[in-house]
Amino acid sequence: MEREKRYSQMTEYELRQEIASLHEKARKAEQMGMVSEFSVLERKAVMAKAYLLDPADFKAGEIYQVETDPGTYFKINYMNGVFAWGYRLNGTGEEEALPISMLKKLEQSNDHN
């Protein structure tokens, strides 16, 4: 059962193959109007992408843009594997975990700290 391999156990090549496969399946699901199937496949691809990134590049106390939600920012409280735990700025203040592949470093050009 090769398909049951966890993302954390896959090589970079296997992860890239999996992501391509998930995107293709999601595209087909979208064409067929299968909205919930599309959403599930897209979330799986986001998770797989998280394992291609280095969690050490994401720091507690820093603020990142949420890639899937333009204009939304996320402050990291702490890291746990490929998940950043924290809260959305201007959100409810509830702590949540986001895969690091959903976070994008803010442009430093207009940062005056």
C-alpha positions as CSV (number, residue, x, y, z in Angstrom):
1,M,0.0,0.0,0.0
2,E,2.4,2.7,-1.2
3,R,-0.5,5.3,-1.2
4,E,-0.7,5.2,2.6
5,K,2.7,6.8,3.0
6,R,2.6,10.0,5.2
7,Y,3.8,13.3,3.8
8,S,6.4,13.4,6.5
9,Q,7.9,10.2,5.2
10,M,8.0,11.2,1.5
11,T,11.0,12.4,-0.3
12,E,11.0,15.9,-2.0
13,Y,10.4,14.1,-5.3
14,E,7.5,12.1,-4.0
15,L,5.9,15.2,-2.5
16,R,6.2,17.1,-5.7
17,Q,4.6,14.2,-7.6
18,E,1.8,14.0,-5.0
19,I,1.1,17.8,-5.2
20,A,0.9,17.6,-9.0
21,S,-1.4,14.6,-8.8
22,L,-3.6,16.4,-6.2
23,H,-3.8,19.6,-8.4
24,E,-4.8,17.5,-11.4
25,K,-7.5,15.7,-9.5
26,A,-8.7,19.0,-8.0
27,R,-8.9,20.6,-11.5
28,K,-11.0,17.7,-12.7
29,A,-13.3,17.9,-9.6
30,E,-13.7,21.6,-10.2
31,Q,-14.6,21.0,-13.9
32,M,-17.2,18.5,-12.8
33,G,-18.7,20.9,-10.2
34,M,-17.6,18.8,-7.2
35,V,-16.9,21.7,-4.9
36,S,-16.4,19.8,-1.7
37,E,-14.1,17.3,-3.4
38,F,-12.1,20.2,-4.9
39,S,-11.7,21.8,-1.5
40,V,-10.5,18.5,0.1
41,L,-7.9,18.0,-2.7
42,E,-6.7,21.6,-2.5
43,R,-6.2,21.3,1.3
44,K,-4.2,18.1,0.9
45,A,-2.0,19.8,-1.7
46,V,-1.4,22.7,0.8
47,M,-0.5,20.1,3.5
48,A,1.9,18.3,1.2
49,K,3.6,21.7,0.2
50,A,4.2,22.4,3.9
51,Y,6.6,19.4,4.0
52,L,8.7,21.0,1.3
53,L,9.4,24.0,3.5
54,D,11.7,24.4,6.5
55,P,9.8,25.2,9.7
56,A,12.9,26.9,11.0
57,D,12.2,29.7,8.5
58,F,9.0,30.6,10.4
59,K,9.5,32.4,13.7
60,A,7.3,32.9,16.8
61,G,6.3,36.5,17.2
62,E,6.5,37.3,13.5
63,I,3.6,38.2,11.3
64,Y,2.9,36.6,8.0
65,Q,0.4,37.1,5.2
66,V,-2.1,34.3,4.8
67,E,-1.6,33.3,1.1
68,T,-5.1,31.8,0.7
69,D,-6.8,34.9,2.2
70,P,-5.3,38.2,0.8
71,G,-5.3,41.0,3.3
72,T,-5.3,38.6,6.2
73,Y,-2.3,38.4,8.5
74,F,-1.3,35.8,11.0
75,K,0.9,36.2,14.1
76,I,2.8,33.0,15.1
77,N,2.8,32.2,18.8
78,Y,4.8,28.9,18.4
79,M,5.7,26.2,15.9
80,N,4.8,22.5,16.1
81,G,6.3,20.6,13.1
82,V,5.0,22.1,9.9
83,F,2.2,23.9,11.7
84,A,2.3,27.5,12.9
85,W,0.1,28.1,15.9
86,G,-1.1,31.6,16.5
87,Y,-4.0,33.9,15.5
88,R,-5.2,36.1,12.7
89,L,-4.9,39.8,13.2
90,N,-8.3,41.5,13.1
91,G,-9.8,38.0,13.7
92,T,-11.6,36.6,16.7
93,G,-8.3,36.2,18.6
94,E,-8.8,32.4,18.8
95,E,-5.7,30.4,18.5
96,E,-5.5,28.2,15.4
97,A,-2.9,26.2,13.5
98,L,-2.0,26.8,9.9
99,P,0.3,24.7,7.7
100,I,3.4,26.9,7.0
101,S,2.7,26.6,3.3
102,M,-0.3,29.0,3.8
103,L,2.0,31.7,5.2
104,K,4.0,34.2,3.2
105,K,6.7,36.5,4.7
106,L,5.7,40.1,4.6
107,E,7.6,42.4,2.2
108,Q,10.2,44.3,4.2
109,S,10.3,47.3,2.0
110,N,7.6,49.2,3.9
111,D,8.6,47.9,7.3
112,H,10.0,50.8,9.5
113,N,11.0,48.8,12.6
